[in-house]
Amino acid sequence: MRTKLSLTLTDARAIAAAAHAYAESHQVMVSIAVVDESAYLQYLLRMDGAPYTSAEGAVALTEHPLTWR
């Protein structure tokens, strides 16, 4: 029995897919990081053509706001 709602892998993939579609529509090549409520990486997607370092940057951007609340 689930007592707490949490982000599943299916949810994380759906979020990343929506962000990917948005980035493509704006012709921007980025990396997308999806984290859970504890700021742990759940899913990472780097689009074709995105800089290699953008994956590290995407993860770094998710760490600060959630860990200091």
C-alpha positions as CSV (number, residue, x, y, z in Angstrom):
1,M,0.0,0.0,0.0
2,R,1.3,3.4,-1.0
3,T,1.0,6.0,1.8
4,K,3.0,8.8,0.2
5,L,2.7,10.0,-3.4
6,S,6.1,9.9,-5.1
7,L,7.5,10.4,-8.5
8,T,7.7,7.2,-10.5
9,L,10.0,6.5,-13.4
10,T,7.0,6.7,-15.8
11,D,6.1,10.1,-14.4
12,A,9.7,11.3,-14.8
13,R,9.8,10.1,-18.4
14,A,6.5,11.9,-19.1
15,I,7.9,15.2,-17.6
16,A,11.1,14.9,-19.6
17,A,9.1,14.1,-22.8
18,A,7.0,17.3,-22.3
19,A,10.1,19.4,-21.7
20,H,11.8,17.8,-24.7
21,A,8.8,18.7,-26.9
22,Y,8.9,22.3,-25.6
23,A,12.6,22.7,-26.3
24,E,12.3,21.3,-29.8
25,S,9.4,23.6,-30.5
26,H,11.7,26.5,-29.6
27,Q,14.6,25.0,-31.5
28,V,16.8,24.8,-28.4
29,M,19.1,21.8,-27.7
30,V,19.3,21.2,-23.9
31,S,19.7,18.6,-21.2
32,I,16.7,17.9,-19.0
33,A,17.1,16.7,-15.4
34,V,14.1,15.4,-13.4
35,V,14.6,15.0,-9.7
36,D,12.4,13.6,-6.9
37,E,11.2,15.5,-3.8
38,S,14.5,14.9,-2.1
39,A,16.5,16.4,-5.0
40,Y,17.9,13.0,-6.1
41,L,18.2,12.6,-9.9
42,Q,15.4,10.5,-11.2
43,Y,15.8,10.9,-15.0
44,L,18.3,12.7,-17.2
45,L,17.9,13.4,-21.0
46,R,20.5,15.1,-23.2
47,M,19.1,16.1,-26.6
48,D,21.1,15.4,-29.7
49,G,23.2,18.5,-30.4
50,A,23.1,19.7,-26.8
51,P,26.6,20.6,-25.4
52,Y,28.1,17.7,-23.3
53,T,28.5,19.9,-20.3
54,S,24.8,20.9,-20.4
55,A,24.0,17.5,-18.6
56,E,26.2,18.5,-15.7
57,G,24.6,21.9,-15.6
58,A,21.1,20.6,-15.6
59,V,21.8,18.4,-12.6
60,A,23.6,21.2,-10.8
61,L,20.6,23.5,-11.3
62,T,18.4,21.0,-9.5
63,E,20.6,20.6,-6.5
64,H,20.6,24.0,-4.8
65,P,16.9,25.0,-4.5
66,L,15.8,21.7,-3.0
67,T,18.6,21.0,-0.7
68,W,18.4,24.4,1.1
69,R,14.7,24.5,1.9
